[in-house]
Amino acid sequence: MDPLRIIVRVVFAYVLVLAFTRISGHRTMRQNDVPSFVIAVVIGDLFDDVIWAEVPVSQFAVAVATLFLMHLRVTGQLFHSGRRDWRRAA
């Protein structure tokens, strides 16, 4: 794959993940909770797949969107469960 194509894929992936992170309101490094850590690891692995064209960009976008929606749901349920230390629960 040519370098220009890799650059375009990296920029697209970065912008997409940054946008979803801003929309979700989560800051992975600042929140130090288990669900945010898992999301960071999984998305980090997805970056590798999209950069080297192992998956199409459209599949990457759907996977990232699905992960963020699941993350919002899980953290929302943990928050509303009444657990005192909901940010550390998994």
N, C-alpha and C positions, 0 to 999 in steps of 0.2 A: 504494500500500500504506500502511496506517495506521501511525503511529509505534509503537504497542504491539506490533504484529506484527514490526516490524523489531527492536525491543528483545528480544523473545522469541527470535528467530532468532540475534541476536548473542550473547546469553547462552548459548544452547545450543551454538553453534559454539565459543565460547571454552572452555566447560567440557569439551566433547568433545576438543578439541585439547590442552588442558591435561592431561586424564586420560591420553591416549595418550602424551604427552611424558613424564609421570611413570612410566607403566608401562614404556616403552621404556628409561628410564634415561638418555636423551640430553638434554643441555642445549645447544641450538643455539648460543647466544651464547658459551658457555664452551668448546665443543669445536673450533671453528675448522677443521673438516675439510670437504672438498668435498661428500661426500654429505649432511651435515647442512645445508649452505648451500642445496643444491638442494631439499631437503625444505622448508626455510623459505620459499623463493620460491614453490614450487608451492602450498603450503598457504595462503600469503598471497593468491594468486590465487583459490583456491577460496573463501576467505572472502567475497570480493566477489560471487561467484556465488550463494552461499547467502543473503547478507544481502538482496540485491535480488530474491530469489525467481526467479532464472534457472534454478535446479535445485532439486528437492525436498530437504528436509532428510535424508531417508533416503538419497538418492544421495550427498549430502555425507558422511554418516557412513560409507558403504561406501568412498568414495574415500579418506578420511583413514585408515581402518583399513588399506586395501590399501597405501597409501603407507608407513605405519609398518612394516607387516610386510615389505615389500620393503626398506626401509631397514635393518631389523634383519638381514635376510639378507645384504645387500651388505656391511654393516660387519662382520658375523661372518665372512664369507668373506675379506675383506681382512685381518682379524686373524689368521685361521688359515692364511693363505697363506704365512706366513713372511717376508713383506716387512718390512724393518726399519722403514720409515717408513709404515706402513699407514694412518695417519690423514690423510696428505696425498695418498694415491693416489686416483685416480678411475677 
